[in-house]
Amino acid sequence: MHKNSNFRGGGTYRNNSYKPKINYCFKILVSCMLAFLILEFISRFYSNMPYSDKDESSSFKVTDYKYEPMENYTYALEGYGHGRINNDGYVNIEDYDSNKEVNILMVGSSQFEAFQVDIKDSVTAKLNEMLENKFVYNIGISSNLFPKSISNISPAISKYNPTDYIILEMADVKYSDKELIDILEKESNDKISSENSGLLNSVKKIIKYFYKQSLFLRLVRRQLDELTSKKTTSSKDEEIRFNEQLTWEILNKIKNTVENKVKVIIVYHPNLSLDSSGNLQFLNSEKEDVERFSKLCQENEIYFLDMSNRFREEYEKNYILPYGFNNTTIGKGHLNKYGHNMIAEELYKIIKGAE
Amino acid sequence: MSFASIDFIIFFIVVIVGTLIIQKFFSKRVKEVFLLIASYFFYGYWDWRFCFLLMFVTISSYFTAKYKDKKGIYVLGIVIPLVVLGFFKYFNFFLTSFSNIVGHNLGVLNIILPVGISFYTFQALSYVIDVKRNKIPVENDFIRLALYLSFFPQLVAGPIVKAKDFLPQLKEERKITADNFKYGIQLIIFGLFKKIVLADHMSVFIDEVFFAPSAFHWTTLLLCIVSYSFQIYFDFSGYSDIAIGCAKCLGYDFNCNFNLPYLSQNVTEFWRRWHISLSTWLKEYLYIPLGGNRKGKIRQYINLFITMLLGGLWHGANWTFVFWGGLNGLALCFDKMLKHKKSKNIIKICFNIFITYCFITFTWIFFRAENFMIAWKVIKGIFTLQNGIIHNFFWSYLSLLVMIIATVCAIIKSRKLKNDSINGYYPVVNLNNILGLTIFLVMCGLLLILAFTGESPFVYFQF
């Protein structure tokens, strides 16, 4: 280091050869800070995702995590949507009031959370509009897929005590046997991965705070997760199939959990694609499996709402697909506002019909 | 490994660091050997067996060029790369076409198409022909010739670097310098932005529409083909930028491969601005040897048409590419008949640009479609005002915006420099000041958060 510099006892450099380098390092530092601020600003419009943390405050787990309450969010990764997390940490226009009776409780994944959709276009918001005398409350949250929803159904009922309906959603009737056995054996599964798990638990508090504040860093993390999740998904080789026996036991467990206090509706919204002739094809589950699943629901006094026909009708008549947005793959991804509306309308028909 | 992969980033860092160490402590020869090994590693990363083919083409070019005065050996130097290309790329295509004609299934051979074969065989040809034409001396140094043919930035998808442009650079003392690196790294980042942010996001939409064209509304079909014209430009010019940037970082210069092609006023001008390295290669090594414009008008038109037909076939073993080449060939002949004069009337200029863009975009339908049936469905859907899914794809509009901004910047810059014709430029900023550094870092950040994370190989890899 000091080979070419004239280093004197006084601790000062007589030779200024380091000065330009120090200058340049300073410029890089300033530029990094400026660039970071600009990127943070851009991220606020692009993806101001609600921050999620562990649901440690609750004595029983309704969902494995929920969002920081009262925070605004903006999504533009798929479509465009914005809203505000309510005081309870879920996506609802109205705040939660423990004194107010919940009539219908929506339990599900990012599809019911209305991920990437404007809060006003969600199934929950639409149902609240349609059913003027009933209060529909949503605790749907990302990654809370059907098996997870069932595991958490008991604490959800205890906390929100819905009077009329509990509505669950699923995109597939096929699961691995392991997933189904887990539901039957455990009251609640292990923690699901969310933004709070993994990295956040292992880093220091200050980094966690910085990460929480930085939308840009959260977006970078999301991109990396997307890249790595593709590799892990492809290596997963558990057999996914429709197991009639286990499915019946699970549906029966739901029936026993609700104890005739409320009615249960399962919304089945299959993923779809277009074939080369432009015809709509439903993915994941075979038609026969869906029919058998529907029959098992009937046996356990559960309404089964199959959205296949409505999706097909809407496509063939109006060329409208329930999934996908203007900036992603056509007909794939999360439910768009049309999809939410279709589900809300079909649910409305069932609820009104039952009345 | 693809340029748009973490593997390549690691590889490139290792190459840069290795070259820096070598240029400080070892001779130029060690650097050449190191770059040659790195290039073969880069190529072998796809499939190590490909390296043998590359080596075979290199050896044949090396020896045949040495004995260029013996006609038989010179012909061999031309024939060997063509046979290699013909066998690996076109054998099954011609066999299937022949089967269809005779109505008897002759089967196909299980041949893997080596990545970048079209590019390095053309470079090998350019070397042998240039030596024969006495444009360049015979390269007696096998390592240098091997490095020219395998140099990793241009190996798999061009640009097609001619021997007379690159071999002299290998003889010079080229080094990694701060200035080269600052320039090169910007080209890489801008190229990556074009590729993994703009082109890859658009591929999602275009792939879906071309998979089921009958499902979409005519406006969506129209948007799709316009989007494809952007996608292929951003994809390929992005790749060229990365290649040029990588070479620049290492101290070598490649020529510009794109120059605002969609501002062309006629198809002839378009081919002077699009994939310039291929256009000039076809002109120098195919069109001129065929007779060029030296043997009368009719012969010139035939030569142009044949050149474009073969240029189309070079892009892929499919009749749709041949048809695409044929359409461009006809348009070039038409241009020659019209004898364009440069107009200063802005309305006429805009009209010419619009007409040329429409024609080129129309021909892209055949370039993109897997077969004529799909191309026909797209065209029919547009002209019959087909009803179907309406999809206003966001990334198409964003790409259009980027294209307009870049074009306006280019026009302003050309006016400032008082250039008659508009020249595209690489938007290089000064990384010695805070503004330049900030812009560059913001670009890097945008690349991280907007990058498409799905699978989408470079369009030109298939060629």
Chai-1 contact restraints between the chains, C-beta under 6 A:
chainA,res_idxA,chainB,res_idxB,connection_type,confidence,min_distance_angstrom,max_distance_angstrom,comment,restraint_id
A,K27,B,I434,contact,1.0,0.0,6.0,A-B,restraint_1
A,V30,B,I434,contact,1.0,0.0,6.0,A-B,restraint_2
A,S31,B,I434,contact,1.0,0.0,6.0,A-B,restraint_3
A,S31,B,L437,contact,1.0,0.0,6.0,A-B,restraint_4
A,S31,B,T438,contact,1.0,0.0,6.0,A-B,restraint_5
A,S31,B,L441,contact,1.0,0.0,6.0,A-B,restraint_6
A,L34,B,T438,contact,1.0,0.0,6.0,A-B,restraint_7
A,A35,B,T438,contact,1.0,0.0,6.0,A-B,restraint_8
A,A35,B,L441,contact,1.0,0.0,6.0,A-B,restraint_9
A,A35,B,V442,contact,1.0,0.0,6.0,A-B,restraint_10
A,I38,B,V442,contact,1.0,0.0,6.0,A-B,restraint_11
A,L39,B,G445,contact,1.0,0.0,6.0,A-B,restraint_12
A,L219,B,I449,contact,1.0,0.0,6.0,A-B,restraint_13
A,V220,B,L448,contact,1.0,0.0,6.0,A-B,restraint_14
A,Q223,B,T453,contact,1.0,0.0,6.0,A-B,restraint_15
A,E226,B,T453,contact,1.0,0.0,6.0,A-B,restraint_16
A,L227,B,T453,contact,1.0,0.0,6.0,A-B,restraint_17
A,L274,B,A212,contact,1.0,0.0,6.0,A-B,restraint_18
A,L274,B,A215,contact,1.0,0.0,6.0,A-B,restraint_19
A,S276,B,F211,contact,1.0,0.0,6.0,A-B,restraint_20
A,S276,B,A212,contact,1.0,0.0,6.0,A-B,restraint_21
A,G278,B,A212,contact,1.0,0.0,6.0,A-B,restraint_22
A,G278,B,S214,contact,1.0,0.0,6.0,A-B,restraint_23
A,G278,B,A215,contact,1.0,0.0,6.0,A-B,restraint_24
A,Y319,B,G388,contact,1.0,0.0,6.0,A-B,restraint_25
A,Y319,B,I389,contact,1.0,0.0,6.0,A-B,restraint_26
A,N326,B,N392,contact,1.0,0.0,6.0,A-B,restraint_27
A,N326,B,F394,contact,1.0,0.0,6.0,A-B,restraint_28
A,N327,B,F394,contact,1.0,0.0,6.0,A-B,restraint_29
A,T329,B,V204,contact,1.0,0.0,6.0,A-B,restraint_30
A,I330,B,E208,contact,1.0,0.0,6.0,A-B,restraint_31
A,I330,B,H391,contact,1.0,0.0,6.0,A-B,restraint_32
